[in-house]
Amino acid sequence: VLTDPRQQVDQMTLLTSYWG
């Protein structure tokens, strides 16, 4: 089962927010 793309986007947003 592939992970939900939304989850991946959420992780990316969290990372960018953290780094930003």
Steps between C-alpha positions, in 0.01 A plus 500: 500500500644833392507784749247778451649780290329747731696357791822555306400858422416554866846377596659728240301797626604420855864479394486823303324672790767373739785606272329824399 
